[in-house]
Amino acid sequence: MNQTELILKYMEDHGGITPREALNHCGSMRLSARIHDLRAMGYDIKMELVTVKNRDGRKTRVSRYSLNG
């Protein structure tokens, strides 16, 4: 399975994906590029900004992608 397929499966199984999840679970450092690929393949993907804690424990906002519908 390539990174794009892994990201799609992760979104299906977990309801969405953040850049950290993409790196840790799919090995992708370029989530937005893989989302672009999925959209080009016809998948309807929405993006929302969510607040998470970074590795220092401070709050930061990141993109979270999920399948629409």
Residue pairs with C-beta under 8 A, 6 or more apart in sequence:
1 9
3 26
3 27
3 28
3 34
4 34
4 37
4 38
6 25
6 26
6 27
6 28
7 17
7 22
7 26
7 28
7 31
7 34
7 35
7 38
8 38
8 43
10 17
10 21
10 22
10 25
10 26
11 17
11 45
11 65
11 66
11 67
12 67
14 21
15 66
16 64
16 65
16 66
17 26
17 31
17 64
17 65
17 66
18 31
18 50
18 52
18 62
18 63
18 64
18 65
19 31
19 62
19 63
20 52
20 62
22 28
22 29
22 31
22 34
23 29
23 31
28 34
31 63
31 65
32 63
35 45
35 47
35 65
38 45
39 45
43 67
44 67
44 68
44 69
45 65
45 66
45 67
45 68
46 65
46 66
46 67
46 68
47 63
47 64
47 65
48 63
48 64
48 66
49 61
49 62
49 63
49 64
50 61
50 62
50 63
50 64
51 59
51 60
51 61
52 59
52 60
52 61
52 62
53 59
53 60
54 60
